[in-house]
Amino acid sequence: MTSIPPEMKERYEEARRLIESSKDIKIYSHTDCDGISSGAILTGILKKIGRQLGKDFDIEIVNLDVLENVPIEHELTIFSDLGSGQPVDKNANKDSKILILDHHPPLREIDYCDTVDYDYLEINPIFYGIDGSQEVCGGGLCYLLAKEFGFTDLSWLGILAAIGDIQNGKTGKLEGLNRTILKDAEDEGLVNIINNDLSLYGRQTRPLFVALSYFSDVNLEITNDQNRALDLLKRLGINTRNPVNDTSIRSCDLSQQDKFKLIKELINMITREIPSRYAIHAPKLVMGESYEFANEEKYTFLRDASEFSTAMNACVRNGRPEVALKLLDLTIKRNEILSENSVSIDIESDRAVVLDELEEISKAHRFYLAQNIKKIGESDSIVQMKNLQYFDGEGIRSNVVGTIAGMVLSQGDWRKPIIAFTQVSEENDDLKISLRCSKLLAYDGVHFGKIIRKVSQSLGGNGGGHDVACGAYIRKDQKEEFFNMMNNELEGKLVLD
Ligand SMILES: [Mn+2]
């Protein structure tokens, strides 16, 4: 079991003292599932030590650009899942106290705190040689602070954060410090680990044949074809109806035997489509660990960490982070009450109201995505270059253009990355670029986040992100140049043909 390095642990002890000694606290957290979970954990800690939201502390979910000139006017300002890469202490004075809990590449050195005349405490795993993209994320770092206070019941939020941040992307399971957090969540009885699971998205809420039809890391006969997906299940002798409730069977209903039968067949199908040297990676495309929230009802998105994280993202991407935070806050309280073998009608009904609101948001979000994906399909607008493909996402909101690119990949050539672009916002006519690709390309060692960073920076823009999901910002007139440079940069790197 990975434990926190001693020097990092010392910083956590300091962080705890900093919080306990501050009466007026402001939290800034990032606009994604990891950031929301981070914010919920920090809120959870403060409430557990008797502080009141709105009176003793406040939280704001912000985009990174807000941090370029962020005011430091509270006794203590906490930055979670952001801050390491931004000039957050620009407006600090000698009485300021700043705490950063971030897993992104740090701008400042570990001993920066010794060079300033105010309280500056930055906890970043990268200072200790811990990989911030797969061993611990923002929510995980916040949970480790909660643990310092003894609040291990907040561990499930560290798992939600890690899955939202795709920390399991490389191996299909959580590792490093994430594994330690997972163990805490399991010990608390809040998370169930499902080993060697079928790793298709939608394990609680999507009919299995629908989930299968969304498989797009390699184009298979079942990709975008629900009938063929259903035929596949029948051919394997898997019962497609759930006899208990007579609904279409879902991934979470599969018996171990049927699950393995299906996984084996999918691996065979994939192997037939890819060069033999990629065959060793095939299992990782369909198999992995799943994480269930034990207190949540089966067949709801709340039960599955991956589906839960999608709902959190739907909230923030539609400008409703407060709904996501409210749900997490109520769920913390609900778990506390359930752990005492009790039920609170008030909490249950408050949560039902929030869940209704969230359902509205998710529905509108799905509709928006589907509408745009359909439009792209109908206009046949994916442009093919030798090493990449792209489409104009004009009119698509910049904060969902990546999600849409990922969903459009199955309409194009899975052997190449797909890139979409759209205007950043009404006020800013720069372009937001998003790239998505098959996991198979990353398994072969290509890190698109690094490539897109290099290319965008050489154009005076900026970019970065994960190996298979990343993005950049460039000027409008640099579009052609960007695609040419990306295409050249990828020459010889994609060898799937
Ligand atoms: Mn993060």
Boltz pocket constraint, residues with backbone or C-beta under 6 A from the ligand:
constraints:
  - pocket:
      binder: B
      contacts: [[A, 34], [A, 35], [A, 81], [A, 103], [A, 137], [A, 138], [A, 139], [A, 165]]
      max_distance: 6.0
